[in-house]
């Protein structure tokens, strides 16, 4: 298996460039400092390199795979139903790479390096054995009778309700990729590392409320974990679909350090909209769209709690350094001072 650099560490030879971007200190006790922030022109952005149940499946199946294989994936499915069908087809084949290829590109690029690094480390430590992720060993999944019903949320976003189907899981003990180190640890604590053979069949829509959201990106449709989670919460709360015209508009920043500084400015002010606006629109698109459904109530509750507690939050002396990572710029926090004042 090819070693993949940890995307959360600086790339080799990268030299931090201290920028020392301080937040303005309070001018009087209890005052919360705010940044004089003027949103710059929208920066040119590349697609950023992260259905809770699907995310869990991805993590469980992951054991190491080639970055290039995912980057060269197709342009998406022809319809929302086809995108969800492709997901279940990949599960049926125990194809972890196929599962990841169904994800919206921004989410795929977010989850990929984290899963890659984690599984590489688990293999190195002997917790798992390397596996072929095009056909994951140790478990056989069989999806049968899948029926789907699309329900458009708004243009380019469709909830696909799972109206029928079963999934049968068969564990094959002799092929489960448990590493020798993990076996020794289990034995050392008096346990039995033997995996039992088991077959279980369950309805996919066991609670009668299963759905997956597909989003359109370019000319193709992809499964979205973040939109699936947001739409599930909206549906459970009985709220109307989000209005794209009321979405939180990403503000952006003219440098990595300025973006991080603005984020801390929002935290210092306990301003939820400000914090959400500075997030990457590729990764936080669902949050920025659905946030107005709860943002006013959440901000009012936060403001009431702060007022009742007499809470004052000051963040200053922020010192940052930017380094080149394998997937883009990384901002290191080399210094920060946080002061919390509470009255009563």
Secondary structure, DSSP 8 states (H G I E B T S, - for coil): ------TTSB-TT---EE--------SSTT----------S----------HHHHHHHHHH-S---HHHHHT--S-BSSHHHHHHHHHHHHHTT-HHHHHHTB-HHHHHHHHHHHHHHHHHHHHTTSB----TTS-TTEEEEEEEEEEEEEEEETTEEEEEEEEEEEEEEE-GGG--B-HHHHHHHHHTT-------EEEEEETTTTS--EEEEEEETTEEEEEHHHHHHHHHHHHHT-----GGGS------SSHHHHHHHHHHHHHHT-HHHHHHTS-TTTSHHHHHHGGGTHHHHHHHHHHHHHHHT-EEEEEEEEEEEEEETTEEEEEEEEEEEEEE---
